[in-house]
Structures are given as structure tokens and as C-alpha cells.
Amino acid sequence: MANLFLQFGFYILYDIAEAKGKIRLMDIAESHGVTRSAISRLIGRLLRKDYLYQEAEDHDRRNKVLKLTPEGARIEHEVFTELIQRNREWRQSFSLAKQYQTLNLVEEFMDKFVNEDASKQTKKTTYADTDLKRAEA
């Protein structure tokens, strides 16, 4: 469970870094397809670790914008750099077809076991349906 927290915690830090401080808890919950309470628990842990902080919006003090602390920005950058390196190694080890097979399997797993409304989802285009066909052309 701690490893899952670290993984998902990174995605929260990454989302905040990319948003340049214009992201709220609700935005993160919606973008990842999870409940607000689940994200709230993770954000609470990140707040306690001093990786991020909340700042009230000027126009509505009830809304809180999430921002990275210097330590949170350092951790996000460090993990992102490591992910880029691992991705390079992964790309060199597997053919493009294998890479897309893996991505499709992960996507299928997420749809079936992680996403709350997986049963409501309609057929969607997979990685292989788009990028692989384009790469092979």
C-alpha cells in the first residue's frame, strides 16, 4: 500500500507542477477518475510530509489551490527524471508493438478494476488502435 501511495502521490505532485498552482483537489480527483475523499486522504499525507500546501483563491476563499513546496518540487523533479530514464531503457528493450500491448493491458486493467465507473464506459480507442497503426504506416 505504501508503494501505491508513492506512485499515486507522484502523479498528484506532477499534476500540481504542470498546473503551475492553478489546480484544486476536485480537479485532481476528476482527472484521475477517483473520489474526492480518496484524493483528499492522499493530499493530506502529502501536506503532512510538507510536499505541498494549500492557498485560498482570491475570489473565493473557500476554494483552495494546491501548490508544491520547494521539497515537493524537488521530489517531483527527481522522480520525473528517473521515470524518463526508465522509459528510455524500456523503449530500448521492447519493440513498439510490445510497448503498445503493455499500455493496452494496463489501460484494460485500470478500466476493469480501478475506475469507479468502468461498467458505464463505452468502447474507446486504445493505444494500439491509433499510435501503433500510425507508427507502422
C-alpha atoms as an extended CHARMM CRD file, in Angstrom:
* protein
*
       137  EXT
         1         1  MET       CA              0.0000000000        0.0000000000        0.0000000000  PROA      1               0.0000000000
         2         2  ALA       CA              2.8800000000        2.3790000000        0.7260000000  PROA      2               0.0000000000
         3         3  ASN       CA              4.2300000000        1.8300000000       -2.7910000000  PROA      3               0.0000000000
         4         4  LEU       CA              0.8200000000        2.6450000000       -4.2770000000  PROA      4               0.0000000000
         5         5  PHE       CA              0.7570000000        5.8360000000       -2.2210000000  PROA      5               0.0000000000
         6         6  LEU       CA              4.1800000000        6.7980000000       -3.5190000000  PROA      6               0.0000000000
         7         7  GLN       CA              3.1380000000        6.1470000000       -7.1140000000  PROA      7               0.0000000000
         8         8  PHE       CA             -0.1320000000        7.9950000000       -6.9110000000  PROA      8               0.0000000000
         9         9  GLY       CA              1.4450000000       10.6690000000       -4.7250000000  PROA      9               0.0000000000
        10        10  PHE       CA              3.8850000000       11.3620000000       -7.5390000000  PROA      10              0.0000000000
        11        11  TYR       CA              1.0360000000       11.8100000000      -10.0140000000  PROA      11              0.0000000000
        12        12  ILE       CA             -0.5540000000       14.3590000000       -7.7100000000  PROA      12              0.0000000000
        13        13  LEU       CA              2.7490000000       16.2330000000       -7.3810000000  PROA      13              0.0000000000
        14        14  TYR       CA              3.1910000000       16.0630000000      -11.1580000000  PROA      14              0.0000000000
        15        15  ASP       CA             -0.3250000000       17.3820000000      -11.8040000000  PROA      15              0.0000000000
        16        16  ILE       CA              0.2910000000       20.3010000000       -9.4590000000  PROA      16              0.0000000000
        17        17  ALA       CA              3.6750000000       21.0770000000      -11.0290000000  PROA      17              0.0000000000
        18        18  GLU       CA              2.1660000000       21.0490000000      -14.5240000000  PROA      18              0.0000000000
        19        19  ALA       CA             -0.7890000000       23.2100000000      -13.4760000000  PROA      19              0.0000000000
        20        20  LYS       CA              1.5290000000       25.9350000000      -12.1690000000  PROA      20              0.0000000000
        21        21  GLY       CA             -0.5140000000       26.3270000000       -8.9740000000  PROA      21              0.0000000000
        22        22  LYS       CA             -3.9470000000       26.5670000000      -10.6010000000  PROA      22              0.0000000000
        23        23  ILE       CA             -5.2900000000       23.1900000000       -9.5420000000  PROA      23              0.0000000000
        24        24  ARG       CA             -7.6840000000       22.1830000000       -6.7930000000  PROA      24              0.0000000000
        25        25  LEU       CA             -8.3780000000       18.8700000000       -5.0740000000  PROA      25              0.0000000000
        26        26  MET       CA            -11.5580000000       18.4200000000       -7.1310000000  PROA      26              0.0000000000
        27        27  ASP       CA             -9.6180000000       18.8770000000      -10.3720000000  PROA      27              0.0000000000
        28        28  ILE       CA             -7.2080000000       16.0880000000       -9.4540000000  PROA      28              0.0000000000
        29        29  ALA       CA             -9.9940000000       13.7350000000       -8.3970000000  PROA      29              0.0000000000
        30        30  GLU       CA            -11.8360000000       14.3120000000      -11.6800000000  PROA      30              0.0000000000
        31        31  SER       CA             -8.7530000000       13.9370000000      -13.8790000000  PROA      31              0.0000000000
        32        32  HSD       CA             -7.8560000000       10.5780000000      -12.2900000000  PROA      32              0.0000000000
        33        33  GLY       CA            -11.4100000000        9.2810000000      -12.0660000000  PROA      33              0.0000000000
        34        34  VAL       CA            -11.3200000000        8.7100000000       -8.3140000000  PROA      34              0.0000000000
        35        35  THR       CA            -13.4110000000       10.0030000000       -5.4600000000  PROA      35              0.0000000000
        36        36  ARG       CA            -12.7720000000       13.3050000000       -3.8150000000  PROA      36              0.0000000000
        37        37  SER       CA            -12.3330000000       11.5990000000       -0.4340000000  PROA      37              0.0000000000
        38        38  ALA       CA             -9.6290000000        9.2610000000       -1.8150000000  PROA      38              0.0000000000
        39        39  ILE       CA             -7.6720000000       12.1900000000       -3.2160000000  PROA      39              0.0000000000
        40        40  SER       CA             -8.2560000000       14.1330000000       -0.0140000000  PROA      40              0.0000000000
        41        41  ARG       CA             -6.5890000000       11.3720000000        2.0380000000  PROA      41              0.0000000000
        42        42  LEU       CA             -3.5770000000       11.2850000000       -0.2860000000  PROA      42              0.0000000000
        43        43  ILE       CA             -3.2910000000       15.0590000000       -0.3030000000  PROA      43              0.0000000000
        44        44  GLY       CA             -3.4810000000       15.0410000000        3.4970000000  PROA      44              0.0000000000
        45        45  ARG       CA             -0.4510000000       12.7580000000        3.5860000000  PROA      45              0.0000000000
        46        46  LEU       CA              1.4210000000       14.9790000000        1.1150000000  PROA      46              0.0000000000
        47        47  LEU       CA              0.5740000000       18.0340000000        3.2230000000  PROA      47              0.0000000000
        48        48  ARG       CA              1.9120000000       16.3190000000        6.3670000000  PROA      48              0.0000000000
        49        49  LYS       CA              5.1240000000       15.3840000000        4.5260000000  PROA      49              0.0000000000
        50        50  ASP       CA              5.4770000000       19.0690000000        3.5530000000  PROA      50              0.0000000000
        51        51  TYR       CA              5.4360000000       18.3000000000       -0.1830000000  PROA      51              0.0000000000
        52        52  LEU       CA              2.5950000000       20.7120000000       -0.8920000000  PROA      52              0.0000000000
        53        53  TYR       CA              0.4390000000       23.3670000000        0.6840000000  PROA      53              0.0000000000
        54        54  GLN       CA             -2.9760000000       24.9050000000        0.1080000000  PROA      54              0.0000000000
        55        55  GLU       CA             -3.6610000000       28.5230000000       -0.6680000000  PROA      55              0.0000000000
        56        56  ALA       CA             -7.1020000000       30.1540000000       -0.6930000000  PROA      56              0.0000000000
        57        57  GLU       CA             -8.2110000000       31.6370000000       -4.0000000000  PROA      57              0.0000000000
        58        58  ASP       CA             -8.6120000000       35.4010000000       -4.0580000000  PROA      58              0.0000000000
        59        59  HSD       CA            -12.1420000000       35.4380000000       -5.4890000000  PROA      59              0.0000000000
        60        60  ASP       CA            -13.4960000000       32.6450000000       -3.2350000000  PROA      60              0.0000000000
        61        61  ARG       CA            -11.6040000000       31.9680000000       -0.0080000000  PROA      61              0.0000000000
        62        62  ARG       CA            -13.4310000000       28.6260000000        0.3940000000  PROA      62              0.0000000000
        63        63  ASN       CA            -11.6390000000       27.2040000000       -2.6530000000  PROA      63              0.0000000000
        64        64  LYS       CA             -8.0910000000       26.0480000000       -2.0260000000  PROA      64              0.0000000000
        65        65  VAL       CA             -5.4370000000       25.8810000000       -4.7300000000  PROA      65              0.0000000000
        66        66  LEU       CA             -2.7230000000       23.2530000000       -4.2880000000  PROA      66              0.0000000000
        67        67  LYS       CA              0.9150000000       24.3030000000       -4.6490000000  PROA      67              0.0000000000
        68        68  LEU       CA              4.2200000000       22.4840000000       -4.2890000000  PROA      68              0.0000000000
        69        69  THR       CA              6.6430000000       23.3310000000       -1.5190000000  PROA      69              0.0000000000
        70        70  PRO       CA             10.3310000000       23.5100000000       -2.5050000000  PROA      70              0.0000000000
        71        71  GLU       CA             10.7270000000       19.9480000000       -1.1700000000  PROA      71              0.0000000000
        72        72  GLY       CA              7.6810000000       18.7830000000       -3.1520000000  PROA      72              0.0000000000
        73        73  ALA       CA              9.0750000000       20.3650000000       -6.3170000000  PROA      73              0.0000000000
        74        74  ARG       CA             12.4300000000       18.6610000000       -5.6970000000  PROA      74              0.0000000000
        75        75  ILE       CA             10.8050000000       15.2550000000       -5.1790000000  PROA      75              0.0000000000
        76        76  GLU       CA              8.5810000000       15.6630000000       -8.2550000000  PROA      76              0.0000000000
        77        77  HSD       CA             11.5770000000       16.6280000000      -10.4090000000  PROA      77              0.0000000000
        78        78  GLU       CA             13.7120000000       13.7790000000       -9.0670000000  PROA      78              0.0000000000
        79        79  VAL       CA             11.0360000000       11.1310000000       -9.6620000000  PROA      79              0.0000000000
        80        80  PHE       CA             10.1170000000       12.5650000000      -13.0760000000  PROA      80              0.0000000000
        81        81  THR       CA             13.7810000000       12.4600000000      -14.1520000000  PROA      81              0.0000000000
        82        82  GLU       CA             14.0020000000        8.8240000000      -13.0110000000  PROA      82              0.0000000000
        83        83  LEU       CA             10.8190000000        7.9520000000      -14.9100000000  PROA      83              0.0000000000
        84        84  ILE       CA             12.2140000000        9.4940000000      -18.0930000000  PROA      84              0.0000000000
        85        85  GLN       CA             15.3930000000        7.4280000000      -17.7340000000  PROA      85              0.0000000000
        86        86  ARG       CA             13.4370000000        4.2220000000      -17.1030000000  PROA      86              0.0000000000
        87        87  ASN       CA             11.2180000000        4.9980000000      -20.0860000000  PROA      87              0.0000000000
        88        88  ARG       CA             14.2920000000        5.3030000000      -22.3250000000  PROA      88              0.0000000000
        89        89  GLU       CA             15.5480000000        1.9400000000      -21.0900000000  PROA      89              0.0000000000
        90        90  TRP       CA             12.1100000000        0.3900000000      -21.5740000000  PROA      90              0.0000000000
        91        91  ARG       CA             11.8400000000        1.7140000000      -25.1400000000  PROA      91              0.0000000000
        92        92  GLN       CA             15.2340000000        0.2320000000      -25.9830000000  PROA      92              0.0000000000
        93        93  SER       CA             14.2900000000       -3.1770000000      -24.5620000000  PROA      93              0.0000000000
        94        94  PHE       CA             10.8890000000       -3.7210000000      -26.2070000000  PROA      94              0.0000000000
        95        95  SER       CA              9.5690000000       -3.3510000000      -29.7400000000  PROA      95              0.0000000000
        96        96  LEU       CA              6.9630000000       -0.7080000000      -30.4220000000  PROA      96              0.0000000000
        97        97  ALA       CA              4.2960000000       -3.4080000000      -30.7370000000  PROA      97              0.0000000000
        98        98  LYS       CA              5.1820000000       -4.8120000000      -27.2760000000  PROA      98              0.0000000000
        99        99  GLN       CA              5.1070000000       -1.3290000000      -25.7730000000  PROA      99              0.0000000000
       100       100  TYR       CA              1.5820000000       -0.7290000000      -27.0430000000  PROA      100             0.0000000000
       101       101  GLN       CA              0.4430000000       -4.1940000000      -25.9570000000  PROA      101             0.0000000000
       102       102  THR       CA              1.6370000000       -3.3610000000      -22.4490000000  PROA      102             0.0000000000
       103       103  LEU       CA             -0.0520000000        0.0420000000      -22.4440000000  PROA      103             0.0000000000
       104       104  ASN       CA             -3.3180000000       -1.5260000000      -23.6290000000  PROA      104             0.0000000000
       105       105  LEU       CA             -3.1250000000       -4.1870000000      -20.9080000000  PROA      105             0.0000000000
       106       106  VAL       CA             -2.5700000000       -1.5480000000      -18.2240000000  PROA      106             0.0000000000
       107       107  GLU       CA             -5.4250000000        0.5330000000      -19.6120000000  PROA      107             0.0000000000
       108       108  GLU       CA             -7.7250000000       -2.5020000000      -19.6420000000  PROA      108             0.0000000000
       109       109  PHE       CA             -6.7370000000       -3.3380000000      -16.0490000000  PROA      109             0.0000000000
       110       110  MET       CA             -7.4010000000        0.2350000000      -14.9240000000  PROA      110             0.0000000000
       111       111  ASP       CA            -10.7850000000        0.2850000000      -16.6440000000  PROA      111             0.0000000000
       112       112  LYS       CA            -11.8490000000       -3.0290000000      -15.1640000000  PROA      112             0.0000000000
       113       113  PHE       CA            -10.5020000000       -2.8300000000      -11.6090000000  PROA      113             0.0000000000
       114       114  VAL       CA             -9.6470000000        0.7680000000      -10.7410000000  PROA      114             0.0000000000
       115       115  ASN       CA            -12.0280000000        3.1870000000      -12.4140000000  PROA      115             0.0000000000
       116       116  GLU       CA            -15.2380000000        3.5490000000      -10.4320000000  PROA      116             0.0000000000
       117       117  ASP       CA            -17.4950000000        3.8300000000      -13.4250000000  PROA      117             0.0000000000
       118       118  ALA       CA            -15.8080000000        1.1770000000      -15.5830000000  PROA      118             0.0000000000
       119       119  SER       CA            -19.1300000000       -0.5190000000      -16.2120000000  PROA      119             0.0000000000
       120       120  LYS       CA            -20.5080000000        2.7050000000      -17.7090000000  PROA      120             0.0000000000
       121       121  GLN       CA            -17.6320000000        3.2230000000      -20.1260000000  PROA      121             0.0000000000
       122       122  THR       CA            -18.1940000000        2.8650000000      -23.8170000000  PROA      122             0.0000000000
       123       123  LYS       CA            -15.7540000000        1.3150000000      -26.2720000000  PROA      123             0.0000000000
       124       124  LYS       CA            -12.8700000000        3.6740000000      -26.6890000000  PROA      124             0.0000000000
       125       125  THR       CA             -9.8960000000        3.7330000000      -28.9610000000  PROA      125             0.0000000000
       126       126  THR       CA             -6.8350000000        2.0470000000      -27.4980000000  PROA      126             0.0000000000
       127       127  TYR       CA             -3.1860000000        2.9860000000      -27.9070000000  PROA      127             0.0000000000
       128       128  ALA       CA             -2.7180000000        0.2340000000      -30.4690000000  PROA      128             0.0000000000
       129       129  ASP       CA             -5.6900000000        1.4400000000      -32.4980000000  PROA      129             0.0000000000
       130       130  THR       CA             -4.1060000000        4.8260000000      -33.0340000000  PROA      130             0.0000000000
       131       131  ASP       CA             -0.3780000000        5.1900000000      -32.4930000000  PROA      131             0.0000000000
       132       132  LEU       CA              0.6820000000        1.6840000000      -33.4950000000  PROA      132             0.0000000000
       133       133  LYS       CA             -1.1200000000        1.8530000000      -36.8330000000  PROA      133             0.0000000000
       134       134  ARG       CA              0.4120000000        5.2630000000      -37.4660000000  PROA      134             0.0000000000
       135       135  ALA       CA              3.8850000000        4.0220000000      -36.4820000000  PROA      135             0.0000000000
       136       136  GLU       CA              3.6260000000        1.0210000000      -38.7960000000  PROA      136             0.0000000000
       137       137  ALA       CA              2.4920000000        3.1500000000      -41.7550000000  PROA      137             0.0000000000
